[in-house]
Amino acid sequence: MAKPKLVPVDDEKRMTVLEHLEELRRVLIVSLIAWGAATVVGFLLSGFLLEHLVLLPVKSVLPAGHKVVYFTGPIDKFILYFKVGIFAGFILSSPVIIWQVWTFVAPGLRRNERRFAVGFVISATFLFLMGIAFAFYAMPIALRFLTGFGNSDIVYLPLADKYVNFVLVLIAIFGVTFELPLALTLLGLAGIVKAQTLRKRRIPIWIGIFVGANLVTPGVDPFTPLLLAAPLIILFEISILVIRFLRR
């Protein structure tokens, strides 16, 4: 991969404030249209996604013969499918949304840094999906601890709306936080952070990642924050190597 060479700022075309606002408006409109269209597809797939993906973690901790979740209101089931459809639509439209984000950010980058557009979109989408996949790996561990804690006379009765909210929040947190190395790489390309500085401050950053993981993850179990912090620390270390390679 070709190394980016620095170009004087004066050589770059700069957008006015009104042009930035107009570009932001365009990005939001295109992103919302893509999300809306993908949500229709997501809603059509919501039944399949619920049965074969979303409910799998809770079914793994429920006793045999009782692997069902419950809803208490007549419209709760429709709302449940709609929530899953909206979130599935966001995942399906994420490459378009990420590309729109890139087109908004790119004018602020140097000309030779804009060549990483395709790599940015692919990396961001891959990291987002990897975070979601890791969330589904972490959920059964967290659920076993949370539902198995305490007296056996207290039985877990999974309500569909609360459980699905828990799942959607968790996979959103994992998906977004797994973008950490990409954000650091962009900051490194822009010259805002340096690999050497990140290496020197890795211990405080590790501690910050662990504290942040405890703050953003739902529940009170010790496993979910640890399962989030561990891969983030690994991704942080990888981002240092990537920044050092790109800035040579």
PATOR-134933 format. One record per residue (C-alpha): residue number from 0; x, y, z. Coordinates in pm, whole numbers, always signed. Layout:
BEGIN
<node><k>NUM</k><x>X</x><y>Y</y><z>Z</z></node>
...
//
This chain:
BEGIN
<node><k>0</k><x>+0</x><y>+0</y><z>+0</z></node>
<node><k>1</k><x>+138</x><y>+339</y><z>-94</z></node>
<node><k>2</k><x>+239</x><y>+558</y><z>+197</z></node>
<node><k>3</k><x>+58</x><y>+892</y><z>+226</z></node>
<node><k>4</k><x>+281</x><y>+1195</y><z>+174</z></node>
<node><k>5</k><x>+201</x><y>+1518</y><z>+346</z></node>
<node><k>6</k><x>+61</x><y>+1796</y><z>+129</z></node>
<node><k>7</k><x>+68</x><y>+2161</y><z>+242</z></node>
<node><k>8</k><x>-268</x><y>+2273</y><z>+371</z></node>
<node><k>9</k><x>-271</x><y>+2568</y><z>+130</z></node>
<node><k>10</k><x>-276</x><y>+2327</y><z>-164</z></node>
<node><k>11</k><x>-612</x><y>+2185</y><z>-54</z></node>
<node><k>12</k><x>-950</x><y>+2324</y><z>-143</z></node>
<node><k>13</k><x>-1146</x><y>+2432</y><z>+166</z></node>
<node><k>14</k><x>-1525</x><y>+2439</y><z>+193</z></node>
<node><k>15</k><x>-1718</x><y>+2733</y><z>+335</z></node>
<node><k>16</k><x>-1947</x><y>+2695</y><z>+638</z></node>
<node><k>17</k><x>-2258</x><y>+2700</y><z>+414</z></node>
<node><k>18</k><x>-2104</x><y>+2434</y><z>+189</z></node>
<node><k>19</k><x>-2035</x><y>+2217</y><z>+497</z></node>
<node><k>20</k><x>-2396</x><y>+2256</y><z>+613</z></node>
<node><k>21</k><x>-2529</x><y>+2173</y><z>+267</z></node>
<node><k>22</k><x>-2304</x><y>+1866</y><z>+250</z></node>
<node><k>23</k><x>-2418</x><y>+1758</y><z>+598</z></node>
<node><k>24</k><x>-2781</x><y>+1793</y><z>+487</z></node>
<node><k>25</k><x>-2713</x><y>+1577</y><z>+182</z></node>
<node><k>26</k><x>-2535</x><y>+1313</y><z>+393</z></node>
<node><k>27</k><x>-2824</x><y>+1296</y><z>+641</z></node>
<node><k>28</k><x>-3089</x><y>+1269</y><z>+369</z></node>
<node><k>29</k><x>-2906</x><y>+994</y><z>+178</z></node>
<node><k>30</k><x>-2832</x><y>+804</y><z>+500</z></node>
<node><k>31</k><x>-3193</x><y>+823</y><z>+621</z></node>
<node><k>32</k><x>-3328</x><y>+710</y><z>+282</z></node>
<node><k>33</k><x>-3087</x><y>+414</y><z>+282</z></node>
<node><k>34</k><x>-3180</x><y>+327</y><z>+642</z></node>
<node><k>35</k><x>-3553</x><y>+354</y><z>+568</z></node>
<node><k>36</k><x>-3532</x><y>+130</y><z>+262</z></node>
<node><k>37</k><x>-3319</x><y>-124</y><z>+450</z></node>
<node><k>38</k><x>-3562</x><y>-117</y><z>+745</z></node>
<node><k>39</k><x>-3838</x><y>-249</y><z>+516</z></node>
<node><k>40</k><x>-3615</x><y>-544</y><z>+432</z></node>
<node><k>41</k><x>-3518</x><y>-580</y><z>+798</z></node>
<node><k>42</k><x>-3882</x><y>-589</y><z>+905</z></node>
<node><k>43</k><x>-3955</x><y>-864</y><z>+652</z></node>
<node><k>44</k><x>-3661</x><y>-1062</y><z>+796</z></node>
<node><k>45</k><x>-3735</x><y>-979</y><z>+1161</z></node>
<node><k>46</k><x>-3916</x><y>-1307</y><z>+1235</z></node>
<node><k>47</k><x>-3625</x><y>-1511</y><z>+1100</z></node>
<node><k>48</k><x>-3372</x><y>-1294</y><z>+1285</z></node>
<node><k>49</k><x>-3559</x><y>-1325</y><z>+1613</z></node>
<node><k>50</k><x>-3586</x><y>-1703</y><z>+1596</z></node>
<node><k>51</k><x>-3241</x><y>-1784</y><z>+1459</z></node>
<node><k>52</k><x>-3025</x><y>-1507</y><z>+1606</z></node>
<node><k>53</k><x>-3167</x><y>-1269</y><z>+1867</z></node>
<node><k>54</k><x>-3329</x><y>-1535</y><z>+2089</z></node>
<node><k>55</k><x>-3040</x><y>-1783</y><z>+2075</z></node>
<node><k>56</k><x>-2847</x><y>-1641</y><z>+2375</z></node>
<node><k>57</k><x>-3148</x><y>-1652</y><z>+2610</z></node>
<node><k>58</k><x>-3254</x><y>-1996</y><z>+2486</z></node>
<node><k>59</k><x>-2909</x><y>-2127</y><z>+2576</z></node>
<node><k>60</k><x>-2966</x><y>-2044</y><z>+2945</z></node>
<node><k>61</k><x>-3332</x><y>-2147</y><z>+2978</z></node>
<node><k>62</k><x>-3420</x><y>-2499</y><z>+3098</z></node>
<node><k>63</k><x>-3530</x><y>-2760</y><z>+2846</z></node>
<node><k>64</k><x>-3900</x><y>-2739</y><z>+2766</z></node>
<node><k>65</k><x>-3923</x><y>-2370</y><z>+2868</z></node>
<node><k>66</k><x>-3725</x><y>-2201</y><z>+2592</z></node>
<node><k>67</k><x>-3979</x><y>-1925</y><z>+2523</z></node>
<node><k>68</k><x>-4003</x><y>-1553</y><z>+2594</z></node>
<node><k>69</k><x>-4324</x><y>-1371</y><z>+2684</z></node>
<node><k>70</k><x>-4501</x><y>-1047</y><z>+2597</z></node>
<node><k>71</k><x>-4776</x><y>-887</y><z>+2806</z></node>
<node><k>72</k><x>-4944</x><y>-634</y><z>+2575</z></node>
<node><k>73</k><x>-5143</x><y>-691</y><z>+2253</z></node>
<node><k>74</k><x>-4910</x><y>-471</y><z>+2044</z></node>
<node><k>75</k><x>-4586</x><y>-574</y><z>+2215</z></node>
<node><k>76</k><x>-4509</x><y>-842</y><z>+1958</z></node>
<node><k>77</k><x>-4547</x><y>-601</y><z>+1665</z></node>
<node><k>78</k><x>-4325</x><y>-344</y><z>+1839</z></node>
<node><k>79</k><x>-4071</x><y>-619</y><z>+1903</z></node>
<node><k>80</k><x>-4056</x><y>-711</y><z>+1534</z></node>
<node><k>81</k><x>-4038</x><y>-343</y><z>+1441</z></node>
<node><k>82</k><x>-3742</x><y>-281</y><z>+1674</z></node>
<node><k>83</k><x>-3554</x><y>-573</y><z>+1526</z></node>
<node><k>84</k><x>-3641</x><y>-451</y><z>+1175</z></node>
<node><k>85</k><x>-3510</x><y>-100</y><z>+1246</z></node>
<node><k>86</k><x>-3184</x><y>-231</y><z>+1387</z></node>
<node><k>87</k><x>-3142</x><y>-485</y><z>+1107</z></node>
<node><k>88</k><x>-3206</x><y>-202</y><z>+860</z></node>
<node><k>89</k><x>-2931</x><y>+3</y><z>+1019</z></node>
<node><k>90</k><x>-2687</x><y>-287</y><z>+988</z></node>
<node><k>91</k><x>-2785</x><y>-351</y><z>+625</z></node>
<node><k>92</k><x>-2749</x><y>+17</y><z>+536</z></node>
<node><k>93</k><x>-2428</x><y>+69</y><z>+737</z></node>
<node><k>94</k><x>-2196</x><y>+55</y><z>+430</z></node>
<node><k>95</k><x>-2395</x><y>+339</y><z>+268</z></node>
<node><k>96</k><x>-2403</x><y>+540</y><z>+593</z></node>
<node><k>97</k><x>-2030</x><y>+488</y><z>+649</z></node>
<node><k>98</k><x>-1958</x><y>+594</y><z>+291</z></node>
<node><k>99</k><x>-2162</x><y>+911</y><z>+345</z></node>
<node><k>100</k><x>-1967</x><y>+984</y><z>+662</z></node>
<node><k>101</k><x>-1646</x><y>+946</y><z>+462</z></node>
<node><k>102</k><x>-1765</x><y>+1187</y><z>+192</z></node>
<node><k>103</k><x>-1838</x><y>+1442</y><z>+466</z></node>
<node><k>104</k><x>-1502</x><y>+1396</y><z>+640</z></node>
<node><k>105</k><x>-1286</x><y>+1364</y><z>+326</z></node>
<node><k>106</k><x>-1272</x><y>+1737</y><z>+235</z></node>
<node><k>107</k><x>-1091</x><y>+1796</y><z>+565</z></node>
<node><k>108</k><x>-820</x><y>+1543</y><z>+478</z></node>
<node><k>109</k><x>-519</x><y>+1588</y><z>+256</z></node>
<node><k>110</k><x>-549</x><y>+1480</y><z>-106</z></node>
<node><k>111</k><x>-325</x><y>+1176</y><z>-71</z></node>
<node><k>112</k><x>-509</x><y>+1060</y><z>+242</z></node>
<node><k>113</k><x>-839</x><y>+1039</y><z>+54</z></node>
<node><k>114</k><x>-716</x><y>+734</y><z>-135</z></node>
<node><k>115</k><x>-805</x><y>+526</y><z>+171</z></node>
<node><k>116</k><x>-1180</x><y>+575</y><z>+107</z></node>
<node><k>117</k><x>-1256</x><y>+215</y><z>+8</z></node>
<node><k>118</k><x>-1038</x><y>+78</y><z>+287</z></node>
<node><k>119</k><x>-1215</x><y>+304</y><z>+537</z></node>
<node><k>120</k><x>-1562</x><y>+183</y><z>+437</z></node>
<node><k>121</k><x>-1461</x><y>-184</y><z>+431</z></node>
<node><k>122</k><x>-1275</x><y>-160</y><z>+763</z></node>
<node><k>123</k><x>-1555</x><y>+30</y><z>+938</z></node>
<node><k>124</k><x>-1819</x><y>-218</y><z>+819</z></node>
<node><k>125</k><x>-1604</x><y>-518</y><z>+913</z></node>
<node><k>126</k><x>-1526</x><y>-383</y><z>+1262</z></node>
<node><k>127</k><x>-1893</x><y>-302</y><z>+1322</z></node>
<node><k>128</k><x>-2001</x><y>-653</y><z>+1225</z></node>
<node><k>129</k><x>-1716</x><y>-806</y><z>+1425</z></node>
<node><k>130</k><x>-1834</x><y>-614</y><z>+1732</z></node>
<node><k>131</k><x>-2189</x><y>-744</y><z>+1687</z></node>
<node><k>132</k><x>-2063</x><y>-1101</y><z>+1644</z></node>
<node><k>133</k><x>-1853</x><y>-1070</y><z>+1960</z></node>
<node><k>134</k><x>-2157</x><y>-936</y><z>+2148</z></node>
<node><k>135</k><x>-2349</x><y>-1255</y><z>+2067</z></node>
<node><k>136</k><x>-2052</x><y>-1452</y><z>+2198</z></node>
<node><k>137</k><x>-2051</x><y>-1251</y><z>+2523</z></node>
<node><k>138</k><x>-2427</x><y>-1254</y><z>+2589</z></node>
<node><k>139</k><x>-2469</x><y>-1621</y><z>+2694</z></node>
<node><k>140</k><x>-2183</x><y>-1579</y><z>+2944</z></node>
<node><k>141</k><x>-2343</x><y>-1267</y><z>+3093</z></node>
<node><k>142</k><x>-2692</x><y>-1418</y><z>+3095</z></node>
<node><k>143</k><x>-2576</x><y>-1736</y><z>+3269</z></node>
<node><k>144</k><x>-2421</x><y>-1528</y><z>+3546</z></node>
<node><k>145</k><x>-2712</x><y>-1285</y><z>+3582</z></node>
<node><k>146</k><x>-2995</x><y>-1541</y><z>+3566</z></node>
<node><k>147</k><x>-2815</x><y>-1805</y><z>+3772</z></node>
<node><k>148</k><x>-2716</x><y>-1573</y><z>+4057</z></node>
<node><k>149</k><x>-2879</x><y>-1616</y><z>+4397</z></node>
<node><k>150</k><x>-3146</x><y>-1851</y><z>+4529</z></node>
<node><k>151</k><x>-3278</x><y>-2121</y><z>+4294</z></node>
<node><k>152</k><x>-3634</x><y>-2047</y><z>+4414</z></node>
<node><k>153</k><x>-3620</x><y>-1722</y><z>+4214</z></node>
<node><k>154</k><x>-3686</x><y>-1818</y><z>+3852</z></node>
<node><k>155</k><x>-3603</x><y>-1608</y><z>+3547</z></node>
<node><k>156</k><x>-3912</x><y>-1521</y><z>+3342</z></node>
<node><k>157</k><x>-3782</x><y>-1363</y><z>+3020</z></node>
<node><k>158</k><x>-4006</x><y>-1081</y><z>+2896</z></node>
<node><k>159</k><x>-3956</x><y>-1023</y><z>+2525</z></node>
<node><k>160</k><x>-3937</x><y>-642</y><z>+2529</z></node>
<node><k>161</k><x>-3683</x><y>-622</y><z>+2812</z></node>
<node><k>162</k><x>-3469</x><y>-899</y><z>+2669</z></node>
<node><k>163</k><x>-3465</x><y>-759</y><z>+2314</z></node>
<node><k>164</k><x>-3383</x><y>-411</y><z>+2449</z></node>
<node><k>165</k><x>-3091</x><y>-566</y><z>+2637</z></node>
<node><k>166</k><x>-2970</x><y>-742</y><z>+2321</z></node>
<node><k>167</k><x>-3001</x><y>-437</y><z>+2095</z></node>
<node><k>168</k><x>-2823</x><y>-208</y><z>+2343</z></node>
<node><k>169</k><x>-2543</x><y>-459</y><z>+2390</z></node>
<node><k>170</k><x>-2477</x><y>-523</y><z>+2022</z></node>
<node><k>171</k><x>-2494</x><y>-148</y><z>+1949</z></node>
<node><k>172</k><x>-2232</x><y>-84</y><z>+2219</z></node>
<node><k>173</k><x>-2004</x><y>-360</y><z>+2092</z></node>
<node><k>174</k><x>-2050</x><y>-257</y><z>+1728</z></node>
<node><k>175</k><x>-1972</x><y>+112</y><z>+1789</z></node>
<node><k>176</k><x>-1682</x><y>+62</y><z>+2030</z></node>
<node><k>177</k><x>-1512</x><y>-180</y><z>+1792</z></node>
<node><k>178</k><x>-1459</x><y>+123</y><z>+1563</z></node>
<node><k>179</k><x>-1190</x><y>+243</y><z>+1807</z></node>
<node><k>180</k><x>-888</x><y>+138</y><z>+1595</z></node>
<node><k>181</k><x>-1034</x><y>+302</y><z>+1285</z></node>
<node><k>182</k><x>-1096</x><y>+628</y><z>+1471</z></node>
<node><k>183</k><x>-740</x><y>+623</y><z>+1607</z></node>
<node><k>184</k><x>-601</x><y>+550</y><z>+1259</z></node>
<node><k>185</k><x>-788</x><y>+848</y><z>+1112</z></node>
<node><k>186</k><x>-655</x><y>+1070</y><z>+1391</z></node>
<node><k>187</k><x>-308</x><y>+933</y><z>+1322</z></node>
<node><k>188</k><x>-338</x><y>+1011</y><z>+948</z></node>
<node><k>189</k><x>-452</x><y>+1364</y><z>+1035</z></node>
<node><k>190</k><x>-148</x><y>+1405</y><z>+1261</z></node>
<node><k>191</k><x>-359</x><y>+1458</y><z>+1574</z></node>
<node><k>192</k><x>-218</x><y>+1153</y><z>+1752</z></node>
<node><k>193</k><x>+113</x><y>+973</y><z>+1713</z></node>
<node><k>194</k><x>+196</x><y>+606</y><z>+1755</z></node>
<node><k>195</k><x>+481</x><y>+692</y><z>+1991</z></node>
<node><k>196</k><x>+248</x><y>+892</y><z>+2218</z></node>
<node><k>197</k><x>-6</x><y>+610</y><z>+2227</z></node>
<node><k>198</k><x>+265</x><y>+359</y><z>+2318</z></node>
<node><k>199</k><x>+389</x><y>+576</y><z>+2605</z></node>
<node><k>200</k><x>+38</x><y>+619</y><z>+2744</z></node>
<node><k>201</k><x>-90</x><y>+266</y><z>+2684</z></node>
<node><k>202</k><x>-140</x><y>+176</y><z>+3052</z></node>
<node><k>203</k><x>-365</x><y>+478</y><z>+3131</z></node>
<node><k>204</k><x>-550</x><y>+412</y><z>+2804</z></node>
<node><k>205</k><x>-597</x><y>+45</y><z>+2897</z></node>
<node><k>206</k><x>-741</x><y>+153</y><z>+3232</z></node>
<node><k>207</k><x>-966</x><y>+405</y><z>+3055</z></node>
<node><k>208</k><x>-1092</x><y>+136</y><z>+2817</z></node>
<node><k>209</k><x>-1175</x><y>-95</y><z>+3108</z></node>
<node><k>210</k><x>-1350</x><y>+182</y><z>+3304</z></node>
<node><k>211</k><x>-1541</x><y>+288</y><z>+2993</z></node>
<node><k>212</k><x>-1646</x><y>-73</y><z>+2926</z></node>
<node><k>213</k><x>-1790</x><y>-93</y><z>+3278</z></node>
<node><k>214</k><x>-1980</x><y>+232</y><z>+3228</z></node>
<node><k>215</k><x>-2140</x><y>+156</y><z>+2891</z></node>
<node><k>216</k><x>-2233</x><y>-212</y><z>+2927</z></node>
<node><k>217</k><x>-2576</x><y>-292</y><z>+3075</z></node>
<node><k>218</k><x>-2607</x><y>-523</y><z>+3373</z></node>
<node><k>219</k><x>-2387</x><y>-563</y><z>+3680</z></node>
<node><k>220</k><x>-2197</x><y>-879</y><z>+3591</z></node>
<node><k>221</k><x>-1815</x><y>-860</y><z>+3576</z></node>
<node><k>222</k><x>-1787</x><y>-1065</y><z>+3257</z></node>
<node><k>223</k><x>-1952</x><y>-841</y><z>+2997</z></node>
<node><k>224</k><x>-1723</x><y>-538</y><z>+3058</z></node>
<node><k>225</k><x>-1419</x><y>-767</y><z>+3056</z></node>
<node><k>226</k><x>-1531</x><y>-932</y><z>+2731</z></node>
<node><k>227</k><x>-1566</x><y>-584</y><z>+2580</z></node>
<node><k>228</k><x>-1244</x><y>-438</y><z>+2719</z></node>
<node><k>229</k><x>-1017</x><y>-730</y><z>+2620</z></node>
<node><k>230</k><x>-1074</x><y>-711</y><z>+2241</z></node>
<node><k>231</k><x>-1070</x><y>-329</y><z>+2253</z></node>
<node><k>232</k><x>-723</x><y>-336</y><z>+2409</z></node>
<node><k>233</k><x>-606</x><y>-577</y><z>+2138</z></node>
<node><k>234</k><x>-756</x><y>-352</y><z>+1868</z></node>
<node><k>235</k><x>-590</x><y>-50</y><z>+2031</z></node>
<node><k>236</k><x>-250</x><y>-219</y><z>+2007</z></node>
<node><k>237</k><x>-317</x><y>-308</y><z>+1642</z></node>
<node><k>238</k><x>-408</x><y>+53</y><z>+1566</z></node>
<node><k>239</k><x>-69</x><y>+167</y><z>+1699</z></node>
<node><k>240</k><x>+105</x><y>-63</y><z>+1450</z></node>
<node><k>241</k><x>-119</x><y>+58</y><z>+1165</z></node>
<node><k>242</k><x>-57</x><y>+427</y><z>+1245</z></node>
<node><k>243</k><x>+318</x><y>+369</y><z>+1262</z></node>
<node><k>244</k><x>+314</x><y>+188</y><z>+926</z></node>
<node><k>245</k><x>+103</x><y>+453</y><z>+749</z></node>
<node><k>246</k><x>+302</x><y>+747</y><z>+886</z></node>
<node><k>247</k><x>+645</x><y>+619</y><z>+780</z></node>
//
